[in-house]
């Protein structure tokens, strides 16, 4: 499953980043790397950015970047 496919309120663990170059470096700089957990906040309409929480910070990523992040959904208890 890709980060862009999560629904608001879902939590996920990053499995891998499927892109090379500057995008991968940018994602790693903001903390998106295998093993981290994040929480989806919202999807903006018309293929706009996705907004998620990572730790105490909130980030927005474009669809292309969000499609490069493979995640595993964490089921709620």
N, C-alpha and C positions, 0 to 999 in steps of 0.2 A: 504494500500500500504506500502511496506517496503522501507527503505532507499536505499537498493541496487537496487531497481526497478526504481529509478529516472533517468532521462536522463540529460546529461550535460546542464547547463543553467537553469534547473528547480529549483524553490524554494519550500520549504515545511516547515510545522510546525510539530514538534514532538508531537505525541499523547500519546504513551507509549513505554516502553522498556519491551520486552517480555522474559526476561531472568533473572535468579537469580544468586547470588554469585559474584565472582570476576569481571565478565564481566560487570554486572550492575554497580558495584562500579566504575570501570574504565571509563565507559561511563559518569556517573554522574560527575566524577572528571574533565573530559574535557569539561563539560557543556551540554552534551546531556541529557535533561530531558524534561518532558512534558511542552509544551508551548513555547519552544524556536524555532526560525526560522533559517533555514540553506539554503545554496545555493550549489547545486551539481556542481562540477567543472569537474570531469572526472571519467571514469571507465578504469582501466587498463585491457589489454587483458588477456585471458586465466584464468578467475576467479581470477584475481589479485585484489588489493585493490581498493576501491572507495575513491575519494578525494573530500572534500567539505569544504566550508567556514562556520565558525560559529563565528559571530562577526568579529573581525579583524584578526582572526587566521585561518590557513588552516590545516586540519587534513586528515589523511589517515586511513581507517579502512578496515580490512579484510572482506571477504564475510560473514563469520559467525556472526561477530559483526554487520555488516550492515543489516543482515537479522533479527536481534533481535530488531531493531528500527522501530516501526510503525509510519508512517507519513501521513499527509494529504497535498496533493499538493496545492500550492497557485497559482491560475490562474493569469497570467499577465494581466495588464490593457490595 
